[in-house]
Amino acid sequence: MDFSSKLLENAVHEMSQLPGIGKRTALRLVLHMLKQPERQTEELSNALLKLRSAVQFCENCHNISDTALCEICANPKRDSELVCVVEDIRDVMAIENTGQYRGLYHVLGGKISPIEGMGPQDLKIASLVDKVKKGTIKELIFALSSTMEGDTTNFYIFKQIEGFEVRTSTIARGIAVGDELEYADEVTLGRSILNRIPFEGSLNKN
């Protein structure tokens, strides 16, 4: 792709580093921004810079937050004895959109995947096990995607907390095997949370 401007080429190159954005799409986006008022581009730049410099991770659940404790964990109306284990913030948003869940979350930051070089030590598993050991959690809901990596991660955590007084459950298989939570419709995901099954039962069926 030939560019008449080095500035344009650099902008397209940086934009194309975003996931799902190829060179042609990046070019369309950059040209669109050039047609907009300069203030709009400045506001976008400032928002991204502020996000990168000021964003925090909740000290309790590891969700992205503006403060040390996210709004969900700080809400006294949430059930702190019920914790839903998810991969990342997109899953938190998907479940919250159902309006069917009133517990807290624990964001792992990924799934165990040897192919991608992700091991248990790279995830927020140790802090989850510590919570269970303190005895303040009555039930853990495993809500990772129904993939080999998701199932492996669920099983690893289950073995780490085996023997402690905590119930473990997994979302019902209204979510098809291989599906990511963020792409599930709200009704299906909400029912999967409400109709969750004991994790041991899911092992027996596999």
LORO-455949 format. One record per residue (C-alpha): residue in three letters; x, y, z. Coordinates in nm, 2 decimals. Example, Ala and Ser with C-alpha at 12.3 -4.5 7.8 and 13.67 -1.06 7.14 Angstrom:
BEGIN
<rec><pado>ALA</pado><px>1.23</px><py>-0.45</py><pz>0.78</pz></rec>
<rec><pado>SER</pado><px>1.37</px><py>-0.11</py><pz>0.71</pz></rec>
This chain:
BEGIN
<rec><pado>MET</pado><px>0.00</px><py>0.00</py><pz>0.00</pz></rec>
<rec><pado>ASP</pado><px>0.16</px><py>0.33</py><pz>-0.12</pz></rec>
<rec><pado>PHE</pado><px>0.11</px><py>0.64</py><pz>0.09</pz></rec>
<rec><pado>SER</pado><px>0.15</px><py>1.00</py><pz>-0.02</pz></rec>
<rec><pado>SER</pado><px>0.22</px><py>1.11</py><pz>0.34</pz></rec>
<rec><pado>LYS</pado><px>0.45</px><py>0.95</py><pz>0.60</pz></rec>
<rec><pado>LEU</pado><px>0.23</px><py>1.09</py><pz>0.87</pz></rec>
<rec><pado>LEU</pado><px>-0.07</px><py>0.91</py><pz>0.71</pz></rec>
<rec><pado>GLU</pado><px>0.14</px><py>0.59</py><pz>0.68</pz></rec>
<rec><pado>ASN</pado><px>0.24</px><py>0.60</py><pz>1.05</pz></rec>
<rec><pado>ALA</pado><px>-0.11</px><py>0.66</py><pz>1.16</pz></rec>
<rec><pado>VAL</pado><px>-0.24</px><py>0.37</py><pz>0.95</pz></rec>
<rec><pado>HIS</pado><px>0.03</px><py>0.14</py><pz>1.08</pz></rec>
<rec><pado>GLU</pado><px>-0.05</px><py>0.22</py><pz>1.45</pz></rec>
<rec><pado>MET</pado><px>-0.42</px><py>0.18</py><pz>1.39</pz></rec>
<rec><pado>SER</pado><px>-0.37</px><py>-0.16</py><pz>1.22</pz></rec>
<rec><pado>GLN</pado><px>-0.21</px><py>-0.29</py><pz>1.54</pz></rec>
<rec><pado>LEU</pado><px>-0.55</px><py>-0.31</py><pz>1.69</pz></rec>
<rec><pado>PRO</pado><px>-0.71</px><py>-0.66</py><pz>1.69</pz></rec>
<rec><pado>GLY</pado><px>-0.94</px><py>-0.72</py><pz>1.39</pz></rec>
<rec><pado>ILE</pado><px>-0.82</px><py>-0.41</py><pz>1.21</pz></rec>
<rec><pado>GLY</pado><px>-0.64</px><py>-0.46</py><pz>0.88</pz></rec>
<rec><pado>LYS</pado><px>-0.45</px><py>-0.20</py><pz>0.67</pz></rec>
<rec><pado>ARG</pado><px>-0.75</px><py>-0.11</py><pz>0.46</pz></rec>
<rec><pado>THR</pado><px>-0.98</px><py>-0.07</py><pz>0.76</pz></rec>
<rec><pado>ALA</pado><px>-0.72</px><py>0.13</py><pz>0.94</pz></rec>
<rec><pado>LEU</pado><px>-0.69</px><py>0.36</py><pz>0.64</pz></rec>
<rec><pado>ARG</pado><px>-1.06</px><py>0.42</py><pz>0.63</pz></rec>
<rec><pado>LEU</pado><px>-1.07</px><py>0.50</py><pz>1.00</pz></rec>
<rec><pado>VAL</pado><px>-0.77</px><py>0.74</py><pz>0.97</pz></rec>
<rec><pado>LEU</pado><px>-0.92</px><py>0.92</py><pz>0.67</pz></rec>
<rec><pado>HIS</pado><px>-1.25</px><py>0.94</py><pz>0.86</pz></rec>
<rec><pado>MET</pado><px>-1.08</px><py>1.11</py><pz>1.15</pz></rec>
<rec><pado>LEU</pado><px>-0.91</px><py>1.36</py><pz>0.92</pz></rec>
<rec><pado>LYS</pado><px>-1.25</px><py>1.47</py><pz>0.80</pz></rec>
<rec><pado>GLN</pado><px>-1.38</px><py>1.53</py><pz>1.16</pz></rec>
<rec><pado>PRO</pado><px>-1.32</px><py>1.84</py><pz>1.36</pz></rec>
<rec><pado>GLU</pado><px>-0.97</px><py>1.85</py><pz>1.52</pz></rec>
<rec><pado>ARG</pado><px>-1.13</px><py>1.87</py><pz>1.87</pz></rec>
<rec><pado>GLN</pado><px>-1.29</px><py>1.52</py><pz>1.82</pz></rec>
<rec><pado>THR</pado><px>-0.95</px><py>1.37</py><pz>1.75</pz></rec>
<rec><pado>GLU</pado><px>-0.80</px><py>1.54</py><pz>2.05</pz></rec>
<rec><pado>GLU</pado><px>-1.08</px><py>1.41</py><pz>2.27</pz></rec>
<rec><pado>LEU</pado><px>-1.02</px><py>1.06</py><pz>2.15</pz></rec>
<rec><pado>SER</pado><px>-0.65</px><py>1.09</py><pz>2.21</pz></rec>
<rec><pado>ASN</pado><px>-0.70</px><py>1.23</py><pz>2.56</pz></rec>
<rec><pado>ALA</pado><px>-0.95</px><py>0.96</py><pz>2.65</pz></rec>
<rec><pado>LEU</pado><px>-0.70</px><py>0.69</py><pz>2.55</pz></rec>
<rec><pado>LEU</pado><px>-0.41</px><py>0.85</py><pz>2.72</pz></rec>
<rec><pado>LYS</pado><px>-0.61</px><py>0.89</py><pz>3.04</pz></rec>
<rec><pado>LEU</pado><px>-0.73</px><py>0.54</py><pz>3.02</pz></rec>
<rec><pado>ARG</pado><px>-0.37</px><py>0.41</py><pz>2.99</pz></rec>
<rec><pado>SER</pado><px>-0.23</px><py>0.62</py><pz>3.27</pz></rec>
<rec><pado>ALA</pado><px>-0.51</px><py>0.63</py><pz>3.53</pz></rec>
<rec><pado>VAL</pado><px>-0.70</px><py>0.29</py><pz>3.49</pz></rec>
<rec><pado>GLN</pado><px>-0.67</px><py>0.06</py><pz>3.79</pz></rec>
<rec><pado>PHE</pado><px>-0.75</px><py>-0.30</py><pz>3.87</pz></rec>
<rec><pado>CYS</pado><px>-0.99</px><py>-0.38</py><pz>4.16</pz></rec>
<rec><pado>GLU</pado><px>-0.79</px><py>-0.50</py><pz>4.45</pz></rec>
<rec><pado>ASN</pado><px>-1.06</px><py>-0.75</py><pz>4.53</pz></rec>
<rec><pado>CYS</pado><px>-1.18</px><py>-0.90</py><pz>4.20</pz></rec>
<rec><pado>HIS</pado><px>-0.91</px><py>-0.77</py><pz>3.95</pz></rec>
<rec><pado>ASN</pado><px>-1.18</px><py>-0.61</py><pz>3.73</pz></rec>
<rec><pado>ILE</pado><px>-1.09</px><py>-0.29</py><pz>3.55</pz></rec>
<rec><pado>SER</pado><px>-1.18</px><py>0.01</py><pz>3.77</pz></rec>
<rec><pado>ASP</pado><px>-1.14</px><py>0.38</py><pz>3.83</pz></rec>
<rec><pado>THR</pado><px>-1.08</px><py>0.33</py><pz>4.20</pz></rec>
<rec><pado>ALA</pado><px>-0.90</px><py>0.07</py><pz>4.42</pz></rec>
<rec><pado>LEU</pado><px>-1.23</px><py>-0.11</py><pz>4.47</pz></rec>
<rec><pado>CYS</pado><px>-1.47</px><py>-0.14</py><pz>4.17</pz></rec>
<rec><pado>GLU</pado><px>-1.83</px><py>-0.04</py><pz>4.19</pz></rec>
<rec><pado>ILE</pado><px>-1.95</px><py>-0.40</py><pz>4.20</pz></rec>
<rec><pado>CYS</pado><px>-1.73</px><py>-0.50</py><pz>4.49</pz></rec>
<rec><pado>ALA</pado><px>-1.81</px><py>-0.18</py><pz>4.68</pz></rec>
<rec><pado>ASN</pado><px>-2.19</px><py>-0.23</py><pz>4.64</pz></rec>
<rec><pado>PRO</pado><px>-2.32</px><py>-0.35</py><pz>4.98</pz></rec>
<rec><pado>LYS</pado><px>-2.63</px><py>-0.50</py><pz>4.80</pz></rec>
<rec><pado>ARG</pado><px>-2.42</px><py>-0.76</py><pz>4.62</pz></rec>
<rec><pado>ASP</pado><px>-2.38</px><py>-1.11</py><pz>4.77</pz></rec>
<rec><pado>SER</pado><px>-2.02</px><py>-1.13</py><pz>4.87</pz></rec>
<rec><pado>GLU</pado><px>-2.05</px><py>-1.51</py><pz>4.95</pz></rec>
<rec><pado>LEU</pado><px>-2.12</px><py>-1.58</py><pz>4.58</pz></rec>
<rec><pado>VAL</pado><px>-1.83</px><py>-1.54</py><pz>4.34</pz></rec>
<rec><pado>CYS</pado><px>-1.84</px><py>-1.59</py><pz>3.96</pz></rec>
<rec><pado>VAL</pado><px>-1.50</px><py>-1.68</py><pz>3.81</pz></rec>
<rec><pado>VAL</pado><px>-1.45</px><py>-1.53</py><pz>3.46</pz></rec>
<rec><pado>GLU</pado><px>-1.17</px><py>-1.48</py><pz>3.21</pz></rec>
<rec><pado>ASP</pado><px>-1.18</px><py>-1.10</py><pz>3.16</pz></rec>
<rec><pado>ILE</pado><px>-1.38</px><py>-0.78</py><pz>3.19</pz></rec>
<rec><pado>ARG</pado><px>-1.58</px><py>-0.87</py><pz>2.87</pz></rec>
<rec><pado>ASP</pado><px>-1.74</px><py>-1.16</py><pz>3.06</pz></rec>
<rec><pado>VAL</pado><px>-1.82</px><py>-0.94</py><pz>3.36</pz></rec>
<rec><pado>MET</pado><px>-2.00</px><py>-0.70</py><pz>3.12</pz></rec>
<rec><pado>ALA</pado><px>-2.19</px><py>-0.98</py><pz>2.95</pz></rec>
<rec><pado>ILE</pado><px>-2.31</px><py>-1.13</py><pz>3.27</pz></rec>
<rec><pado>GLU</pado><px>-2.40</px><py>-0.79</py><pz>3.42</pz></rec>
<rec><pado>ASN</pado><px>-2.61</px><py>-0.72</py><pz>3.11</pz></rec>
<rec><pado>THR</pado><px>-2.84</px><py>-1.02</py><pz>3.19</pz></rec>
<rec><pado>GLY</pado><px>-2.95</px><py>-0.86</py><pz>3.52</pz></rec>
<rec><pado>GLN</pado><px>-2.97</px><py>-1.21</py><pz>3.67</pz></rec>
<rec><pado>TYR</pado><px>-2.66</px><py>-1.22</py><pz>3.89</pz></rec>
<rec><pado>ARG</pado><px>-2.61</px><py>-1.04</py><pz>4.22</pz></rec>
<rec><pado>GLY</pado><px>-2.29</px><py>-1.18</py><pz>4.35</pz></rec>
<rec><pado>LEU</pado><px>-1.93</px><py>-1.07</py><pz>4.30</pz></rec>
<rec><pado>TYR</pado><px>-1.67</px><py>-1.17</py><pz>4.04</pz></rec>
<rec><pado>HIS</pado><px>-1.31</px><py>-1.29</py><pz>4.02</pz></rec>
<rec><pado>VAL</pado><px>-1.13</px><py>-1.20</py><pz>3.70</pz></rec>
<rec><pado>LEU</pado><px>-0.85</px><py>-1.44</py><pz>3.61</pz></rec>
<rec><pado>GLY</pado><px>-0.70</px><py>-1.24</py><pz>3.33</pz></rec>
<rec><pado>GLY</pado><px>-0.70</px><py>-1.54</py><pz>3.09</pz></rec>
<rec><pado>LYS</pado><px>-0.72</px><py>-1.92</py><pz>3.07</pz></rec>
<rec><pado>ILE</pado><px>-0.45</px><py>-2.19</py><pz>3.11</pz></rec>
<rec><pado>SER</pado><px>-0.31</px><py>-2.24</py><pz>2.76</pz></rec>
<rec><pado>PRO</pado><px>0.03</px><py>-2.40</py><pz>2.72</pz></rec>
<rec><pado>ILE</pado><px>0.02</px><py>-2.33</py><pz>2.34</pz></rec>
<rec><pado>GLU</pado><px>0.00</px><py>-1.95</py><pz>2.42</pz></rec>
<rec><pado>GLY</pado><px>0.25</px><py>-1.98</py><pz>2.71</pz></rec>
<rec><pado>MET</pado><px>-0.02</px><py>-1.92</py><pz>2.98</pz></rec>
<rec><pado>GLY</pado><px>0.02</px><py>-2.12</py><pz>3.29</pz></rec>
<rec><pado>PRO</pado><px>-0.15</px><py>-2.10</py><pz>3.63</pz></rec>
<rec><pado>GLN</pado><px>0.12</px><py>-1.87</py><pz>3.76</pz></rec>
<rec><pado>ASP</pado><px>0.02</px><py>-1.62</py><pz>3.49</pz></rec>
<rec><pado>LEU</pado><px>-0.34</px><py>-1.59</py><pz>3.61</pz></rec>
<rec><pado>LYS</pado><px>-0.51</px><py>-1.45</py><pz>3.92</pz></rec>
<rec><pado>ILE</pado><px>-0.56</px><py>-1.80</py><pz>4.06</pz></rec>
<rec><pado>ALA</pado><px>-0.36</px><py>-1.77</py><pz>4.38</pz></rec>
<rec><pado>SER</pado><px>-0.56</px><py>-1.48</py><pz>4.51</pz></rec>
<rec><pado>LEU</pado><px>-0.88</px><py>-1.68</py><pz>4.44</pz></rec>
<rec><pado>VAL</pado><px>-0.76</px><py>-1.97</py><pz>4.64</pz></rec>
<rec><pado>ASP</pado><px>-0.67</px><py>-1.74</py><pz>4.92</pz></rec>
<rec><pado>LYS</pado><px>-1.02</px><py>-1.61</py><pz>4.93</pz></rec>
<rec><pado>VAL</pado><px>-1.16</px><py>-1.96</py><pz>4.95</pz></rec>
<rec><pado>LYS</pado><px>-0.91</px><py>-2.04</py><pz>5.24</pz></rec>
<rec><pado>LYS</pado><px>-1.05</px><py>-1.75</py><pz>5.44</pz></rec>
<rec><pado>GLY</pado><px>-1.39</px><py>-1.91</py><pz>5.44</pz></rec>
<rec><pado>THR</pado><px>-1.59</px><py>-1.61</py><pz>5.33</pz></rec>
<rec><pado>ILE</pado><px>-1.71</px><py>-1.76</py><pz>5.00</pz></rec>
<rec><pado>LYS</pado><px>-2.00</px><py>-2.01</py><pz>5.00</pz></rec>
<rec><pado>GLU</pado><px>-2.01</px><py>-2.08</py><pz>4.63</pz></rec>
<rec><pado>LEU</pado><px>-1.78</px><py>-2.04</py><pz>4.33</pz></rec>
<rec><pado>ILE</pado><px>-1.95</px><py>-2.03</py><pz>3.98</pz></rec>
<rec><pado>PHE</pado><px>-1.71</px><py>-2.13</py><pz>3.70</pz></rec>
<rec><pado>ALA</pado><px>-1.81</px><py>-1.92</py><pz>3.40</pz></rec>
<rec><pado>LEU</pado><px>-1.52</px><py>-1.97</py><pz>3.16</pz></rec>
<rec><pado>SER</pado><px>-1.59</px><py>-2.05</py><pz>2.80</pz></rec>
<rec><pado>SER</pado><px>-1.67</px><py>-2.41</py><pz>2.71</pz></rec>
<rec><pado>THR</pado><px>-1.33</px><py>-2.47</py><pz>2.54</pz></rec>
<rec><pado>MET</pado><px>-1.05</px><py>-2.71</py><pz>2.63</pz></rec>
<rec><pado>GLU</pado><px>-0.86</px><py>-2.42</py><pz>2.79</pz></rec>
<rec><pado>GLY</pado><px>-1.16</px><py>-2.31</py><pz>2.98</pz></rec>
<rec><pado>ASP</pado><px>-1.24</px><py>-2.66</py><pz>3.11</pz></rec>
<rec><pado>THR</pado><px>-0.87</px><py>-2.71</py><pz>3.20</pz></rec>
<rec><pado>THR</pado><px>-0.87</px><py>-2.39</py><pz>3.40</pz></rec>
<rec><pado>ASN</pado><px>-1.19</px><py>-2.48</py><pz>3.58</pz></rec>
<rec><pado>PHE</pado><px>-1.05</px><py>-2.83</py><pz>3.67</pz></rec>
<rec><pado>TYR</pado><px>-0.72</px><py>-2.68</py><pz>3.79</pz></rec>
<rec><pado>ILE</pado><px>-0.89</px><py>-2.44</py><pz>4.03</pz></rec>
<rec><pado>PHE</pado><px>-1.13</px><py>-2.71</py><pz>4.15</pz></rec>
<rec><pado>LYS</pado><px>-0.84</px><py>-2.93</py><pz>4.25</pz></rec>
<rec><pado>GLN</pado><px>-0.67</px><py>-2.63</py><pz>4.43</pz></rec>
<rec><pado>ILE</pado><px>-0.97</px><py>-2.57</py><pz>4.65</pz></rec>
<rec><pado>GLU</pado><px>-1.08</px><py>-2.93</py><pz>4.69</pz></rec>
<rec><pado>GLY</pado><px>-1.12</px><py>-3.00</py><pz>5.06</pz></rec>
<rec><pado>PHE</pado><px>-1.24</px><py>-2.65</py><pz>5.16</pz></rec>
<rec><pado>GLU</pado><px>-1.60</px><py>-2.58</py><pz>5.25</pz></rec>
<rec><pado>VAL</pado><px>-1.71</px><py>-2.41</py><pz>4.93</pz></rec>
<rec><pado>ARG</pado><px>-1.97</px><py>-2.52</py><pz>4.67</pz></rec>
<rec><pado>THR</pado><px>-1.85</px><py>-2.52</py><pz>4.31</pz></rec>
<rec><pado>SER</pado><px>-2.09</px><py>-2.49</py><pz>4.02</pz></rec>
<rec><pado>THR</pado><px>-2.06</px><py>-2.42</py><pz>3.65</pz></rec>
<rec><pado>ILE</pado><px>-2.30</px><py>-2.24</py><pz>3.42</pz></rec>
<rec><pado>ALA</pado><px>-2.55</px><py>-2.47</py><pz>3.24</pz></rec>
<rec><pado>ARG</pado><px>-2.46</px><py>-2.57</py><pz>2.89</pz></rec>
<rec><pado>GLY</pado><px>-2.71</px><py>-2.34</py><pz>2.73</pz></rec>
<rec><pado>ILE</pado><px>-2.38</px><py>-2.19</py><pz>2.61</pz></rec>
<rec><pado>ALA</pado><px>-2.26</px><py>-2.41</py><pz>2.32</pz></rec>
<rec><pado>VAL</pado><px>-1.93</px><py>-2.58</py><pz>2.35</pz></rec>
<rec><pado>GLY</pado><px>-1.65</px><py>-2.35</py><pz>2.22</pz></rec>
<rec><pado>ASP</pado><px>-1.86</px><py>-2.04</py><pz>2.26</pz></rec>
<rec><pado>GLU</pado><px>-1.73</px><py>-1.72</py><pz>2.43</pz></rec>
<rec><pado>LEU</pado><px>-1.96</px><py>-1.56</py><pz>2.69</pz></rec>
<rec><pado>GLU</pado><px>-1.94</px><py>-1.22</py><pz>2.53</pz></rec>
<rec><pado>TYR</pado><px>-2.12</px><py>-1.35</py><pz>2.22</pz></rec>
<rec><pado>ALA</pado><px>-2.40</px><py>-1.52</py><pz>2.40</pz></rec>
<rec><pado>ASP</pado><px>-2.74</px><py>-1.35</py><pz>2.40</pz></rec>
<rec><pado>GLU</pado><px>-2.85</px><py>-1.21</py><pz>2.73</pz></rec>
<rec><pado>VAL</pado><px>-3.15</px><py>-1.45</py><pz>2.78</pz></rec>
<rec><pado>THR</pado><px>-2.94</px><py>-1.76</py><pz>2.72</pz></rec>
<rec><pado>LEU</pado><px>-2.65</px><py>-1.64</py><pz>2.94</pz></rec>
<rec><pado>GLY</pado><px>-2.89</px><py>-1.54</py><pz>3.22</pz></rec>
<rec><pado>ARG</pado><px>-3.06</px><py>-1.88</py><pz>3.22</pz></rec>
<rec><pado>SER</pado><px>-2.72</px><py>-2.05</py><pz>3.22</pz></rec>
<rec><pado>ILE</pado><px>-2.63</px><py>-1.86</py><pz>3.54</pz></rec>
<rec><pado>LEU</pado><px>-2.96</px><py>-1.93</py><pz>3.71</pz></rec>
<rec><pado>ASN</pado><px>-2.97</px><py>-2.30</py><pz>3.60</pz></rec>
<rec><pado>ARG</pado><px>-2.61</px><py>-2.36</py><pz>3.70</pz></rec>
<rec><pado>ILE</pado><px>-2.51</px><py>-2.72</py><pz>3.79</pz></rec>
<rec><pado>PRO</pado><px>-2.26</px><py>-2.86</py><pz>4.05</pz></rec>
<rec><pado>PHE</pado><px>-1.92</px><py>-2.87</py><pz>3.90</pz></rec>
<rec><pado>GLU</pado><px>-1.87</px><py>-3.23</py><pz>4.00</pz></rec>
<rec><pado>GLY</pado><px>-2.17</px><py>-3.32</py><pz>3.80</pz></rec>
<rec><pado>SER</pado><px>-2.03</px><py>-3.16</py><pz>3.49</pz></rec>
<rec><pado>LEU</pado><px>-1.71</px><py>-3.37</py><pz>3.53</pz></rec>
<rec><pado>ASN</pado><px>-1.92</px><py>-3.69</py><pz>3.55</pz></rec>
<rec><pado>LYS</pado><px>-2.09</px><py>-3.61</py><pz>3.22</pz></rec>
<rec><pado>ASN</pado><px>-1.76</px><py>-3.55</py><pz>3.03</pz></rec>
